[in-house]
Amino acid sequence: MVFSGLSALVIEDVADDGEAVRVTARTRDLPVPCPVCGVPTAKVHGYHHRTVADVPVDGRRVVVRVRVRRLPCPVLGCRRQTFREQIPGLLERHQRRTTRLTGQISKVVKELCGRAAARLTRWLATPVSYATALRLLRRIPAPQVRLPRVIGVDDFALRRRHRYATIIINTETGQRIEVLPDREASTLETWLRGKRGIEVVCRDGSATYAEAIRRALPDAVQVSDRWHLFRNLCDKVLAEVRAHAPCWATVNPPRPGGVREQSTRERWHKIHGLLGQGVGLLDCSRRLGLALNTVKRYARIPEPTAERIAPQYRPTLVDPYRDHLPTRRATEPGVPVLQLFREIKELGYSGSLNLLHRYLNQGRAEGDRPVTTPRRATRLLLTHPEHLRTKETALLEALTAACPDRTRPAHPRVRRAAGPGHGQRHPAHRVDHRSPSRRPTPPADLLQRPRLDHAAADAGLTLPHHNGRTEGVNTRTKRIMRQMHGRAGFDLLRHRILLP
């Protein structure tokens, strides 16, 4: 049972020398065909010994010393006068390990690559060097992949902001098909050209990929990733909400401004002061030491806003008496907190005095809440009405009433675009492709897609295909790159990505 993998040999002796188990064996006395002409022979010309390693036993190395025969070819004129017999399935030519040991090490190397695999094999009693580990990794054959009907295309960073590569997978199974060394349109076009079996290509919003697919496969359906579409929609709505932040600020009275509000106002005045002097956006960012996108965001805001994050309080025992506290403090401004504590205690309050102190210091009894932030207003606009709580629905109604000229026309269109059903083709979920003269009121412009990408956006919202599996493969690719730490070239990275 221990040496079942050596059943092709005749085991003559097993010895234990403490650190390793040494096995002495020989080949069976059977005819062997000549590797050139194929004529079998059993005549022995001489003997040779091969020393190979086998899978460990009880945490110790197993060393097998095998006696193999050298046989003469019986055919006169054969190119091989003598040959050494091989043991198929157990030993390969010129190998110092059995086939099953090589398979086990290859499994470790495929997961850990070079140096990490070399460190682990020492503990597994099968030590190999990192160079041997890489050599075994390169010998693992890449699987032969059948060209699928639906593929996904995405890029990943080899070196962020400098070098990128392209990965192509089967979106229905997640199997890796190919890894391209860059993300240029010509590279992807060369690979796609002639592959007529591809009917659907899922991608992100890259115009480079879109152009390459259009040139190589003009009949293929391009599907823009649904997550990217929704993310673009969220960004557009957020920019629109931020541009009209003074309208949202009128819903609730703001609290006294803090450090953040003061710095926001100062930054707004500096940027608009430079813009009023004719200074460009890029020059403003350089003079003030701000990011260009930050300068653009402040330039779109007509007035400085008091954006303050609303605290999320948990329900407390003081909440039932919230109406009583401001009434008493309004009629008698100097009423002590201890007196308020006694009064609500008589009304049934069961909490502590410390809890009441904290409740009053936080300003929760005054009823004035911080200004609703643009992010929260955007979330309310993009959330399905069935998923909103009662107070959120009321706040959304107040927000839409505060800015009716922009919100009310765009609100239904945002809801329709934000909530399409997967795989359900419905005209309400399609992106508006009408000409500028036939488009609706200006608030709907935030939902428009680029002219050349509207078909892919429409397919992304109506077809069941998406780029989710491609993003998952990219996550696995990042783990592989962290293991390699940039010590190997692109060919080895490609090989590891394509291995199952």
C-alpha angles and dihedrals in degrees: 000000000000095000099033090129089064095057091120088067135064107241111215103173142004119200132180116212096174101255098046142019110235119205124193115203143155137204122263121264096249131130114268123203120237110254090226109039099015096229110145121233137175099187111121120223096175146318135259132187126225123192113205136166123241133192111298124259122212091349093305131111120258116216118190121198107199126191110213128186130239108217131194119230110244093212114093113228094024114146091232109060092176132008138184116242119243129211108226115212093016109051130020124206114281092001125137094197133060118253094251092050090050089051092052093049090047090057090054093044092050091058101037105024119205124338097017090052091048091054093049095048089059089063090046091057091243103098119191132167123248090250090055090047091054091046091053090047093054090050093060104102118236113239120259104244123203114228106257130215095235122039134179124218125196140147132235132190121258087178114003115251091000114057131019136178134202126235125198121197142169102259093202096056104016092235115152114241107175143346118212121204096234142010099246119137093233093056094051092043092054091052095046097045112109096011096119093164091076109095104165129035119192116202143149124255094288112140089200093061091042092056093046092051092046092053098043100036109022092169096051119105113239115213118197112214112264094219092056091048092052091045090053089049091051091050092050093049092046091052090050092049092048091051088058098039093129088064093055090047091065092063095075127016110253123240121239108294121257134198093291094052091047094050090047092054093046092050092048092052092048094050095045090044091058092043089052089055091056097258114151125239095252092049090049091054091050095048095046097037093237132134116264092239090053091054090048091051093052091044090058093053111088094200134022111264131211099228110183126167110244111233116238106226124192120229112272137188090258095063096087090058098045093110092051096053100058091043093055093044091049094053093040111023095184098051110139119242090235089059090051089049091055092048097051088042088062089049091057105274110157100181132099132269090243091058090052091049091052091046092054095043091055090056093238093134094056095067095225112126128191118265113281107257121234091242092056092046089050091050091052091050093051098042120096111252091237090060096053123096121232096260091046091053090051091049091049091053090051091049094050090047091051092060107022097156092065107019106046097055093045099039098079092044092050090051093050093048094044097052112047118152117243111258093356113125108211128158091228090064096054122103117251109257099171123130118268092255092056098042120112127249119321096264089069090062090083088071097053119116126211114282097247096043103051094100092054091046090050091050091048091056097043108031125074094232121102143158097252096113091049091056089050091052089050089055090054089047091055090054090052091050092050089054093050095044091203093295095126136050132255094268092062092045090051091049093052093047093052095048113100 
